[in-house]
Amino acid sequence: MFDFALIPITMIMVGCCSNVISLEMIIRQDSSQSQLITFLQFTFVVFISFLTNIHWKRVFLCFYVPNGFLKRKIPMRTYALMVSIFFIVSILNNWALSFNIALPFHMIFRSSSLLSTVVISMLYFKKEFTMKQIISLLMVTIGITMATLSSVPEHKKKITFEETDTASIITFIIGITMLTIAMFLSSVLGLIQENTYKDHGKDCHRETIFYSVDLTASVVANNQSAPLGLDIAYLPILQTMPSQWFYLLINVVTQYICIQGVFILTATCFFALSMAAETPRPTVIWHGMGDTCCYSFSMGAIKKLIEAQIPNIYVKSIEIGDSLEADEFNSFFKPVNEQIDMVCSMLKSDPQLANGFNAIGFSQGGQFLRGYVERCNDPPVYNLISVGGQHQGVYGMPRCEPNSTFCNLAREMAELGVYTDEVQSHLVQAQYWQDPVDYQTYLDKSQFLADINNARPAKNDTYKKNFISLNEFVMVQFTEDTMVIPRESEWFGYYVTGQATKLIPMEQTDLYIQDWIGLQYLDKEGRVTKIPCAGNHLQFTDAWFEQYMIPYMNNTISAI
């Protein structure tokens, strides 16, 4: 990457620096020529890019004639947007020099576009930045601010603080405002160009220069500036050319070199820089009842499927215990609150999860991961996916396979009474049992579900705050589910309190209407997704998983 980047970097260093020096020489003698400079810069760029975007047809030996334009790859509406922004930025940056803005101030102020780029990226492009990046940005911004303040001439400082010249202050503020607007628009333009190269390929820089600058120049041509003075000093080595014209020639040529270098560097390095700066967001899996983290026919297969679909992704499958047998046993008999405490410590200590992750829970793992989000969420969950999770609980023990000793033992314990202290303290499934007929006992005795659903009168504001921090909450309901009773619980629906026959959807429950955990808030913002899956509990194909689940895990996070 760096071999290819050497040439455009050299073009930028030589072209842009020379351009600024020549601009300084012009402005020192006459600061009213900003529009003329802009027009000539654009005209030169248009002329050169025009030649490179024509399809040349050879008619005889080395003699070529124009034969139409090369086929355009990028839509004209994209260029229209880029041109509008480019034109405004160019006019504002050059025009600001006429408002008591010193050139060093101008240069340093424009270099602070890091801040505007981050703000625009977060607000409109939904990009994320790590704490390390934010701290680095603040340090750079502070340094730029200090350098900017030190570059202001003493007489301007006196005007600013002593307020002896109101007109100068107003003029200076107008110039700063113009630079600020140009800075933010420039950041928007850069992000649009980045997405354009991403969508249409990295070999479009010549086309982009031609169409964007050509269209902009047609607008600039309608502006007029004062004539460039000729009664100025002549260069000793060029007695026949006024120095102002010589500097203008240098400025125009180096402007093209600078622009060409920027476009080439952006196009050449975009993909490599994107790969270096971003990495797939990790995914955490939590299995369901009677399963383990790593069986090759269940969660092990899911892990491999995710890794195959998202290259270089880190996938962590939660294991509760020091063996697969212990993991399976604990899915029935280890108190859920203890499991979540373990997982909070486990995930926090994993350096590969430090910047956050997506989480996907299968069956009871869905509500357990929601418990993690509400109680810990450090590191934070981005997208939370619940595949058949029982978020309103169950009112009926699931059927057991004939050879499942643990499951049958759990059913026998439930028959002793799910709300007895002994059963609540040892049987996992009893801790998310919700009896709609005896609702008060559920509130009094439930050790897990009543708490994370904020069902009790005393609400935990942290639970709601953490839950609404999710980017997306996805719930999968199996349409023929005979394991979960009622299956509506997989979409946060449940029985009407006081009876066990009438079912209501999520939107009619008290949890939603009174917004106990922020579910209504997320839903109103369009961040709750319900996905049906035809079949019984956890019965889905690889193709279904790839189509509906992978997109919620296929996102990136900054690796810097």
C-alpha angles and dihedrals in degrees: 000000000000093000089057091042095053095079097048091043089053090048090052095047095047099033100042096041093048089046092055092047093051090046089053090052091051096045092049090063100034124005094183097077099083096116093047091050091050092049095049092046091053094043092054093047091048092051095051095041090047090060093049094050097052120098104234119208120203112227101169131007104300095351114112132180129196114266105181132292126304114262111275118235101185122067116253091234088064090053091047090057093044092047094051092053094040092052094049092046093050094048094046095047094050096038092052089070088070091060103071092277113147114221094239088052089048093052096045094045092053091049089063090074088114088084095049092045092054092047093049092044092054098042103041108014096041093228121159130222129198124236089251090057093047092050090048090050092051091050092051091046092050090050092050091048092052091047091047093051092048090051094058110102116246093247090056090049089054091049091050098050104026094042093213095145114043094181092054091048092052091047091050092049091050090053092049090049091052091050092048093052091046091050094055093043090050089055090051090050092051092051091048090051090048092054091044093056089045092054101038106028137265097270096074100089096107091048091047093051092049100048098036096046096036093054091044093050090056087061095043090052090068091062122086132204135188115284115270107254119244098188092087137107121297124225112250092229094045106043092166096053125066110237091234091061092046092053089047091054091050090047094052095047095044090047089061092047090049094049092045091051093050094050093046093047092048093049097041099045102034098093096041092046091048091054092047095046099041135046132180111279108250120249127219121203127201116190129217138244116316093008134101137217097258118024107142091227096051129017093003089058091046090052092052091047092054092046091050093051097043111040117218094011120147112227122189119192112199117239119190106201138014097280141029090253091054091047091054093045092050091053085070106030114022112095110255094228090057091048092052091048089053092048092049090057093040095053095041091055094051107095092199090064096047095109095047137269147217115258129208121186125191118213108319088004086074096065091037090059089047086054088054091052094049097043104033118359091171106153091029128242115233104188119014114203121190115193107194094335118165101228096166091040130240136283101201134038115257121250115263131221111248093245096045104111095177094050094049090048089053091053091051091052091050090055088062088065126288094225098052113113092242095053095041090052096051112022114078096199092053089060092066095038111123116192106201092190095052097034096155092057088051090054092047100044110026108111097193123008099049088052101049091042089055087229096149122088092252105071124206107225092194091064091057094042092052095043095053089051088075116110091213136359112204124190125190120200121193106222095210097037113154095166098066116059109227102016089200086077087075087069095038093262122131148159121302107260113263098033140046106222111064115071126200130194125247094266092061098049122103089236089062100035094049090035096226095173102018096264093132090048092053091045094051089052091054094248098120117084127187117200123186120211120196111231144044128309113318091348107141139130129242089247091055091048092049092049100044109021107033094064090064091053098040099089132109139233130200113268095195 
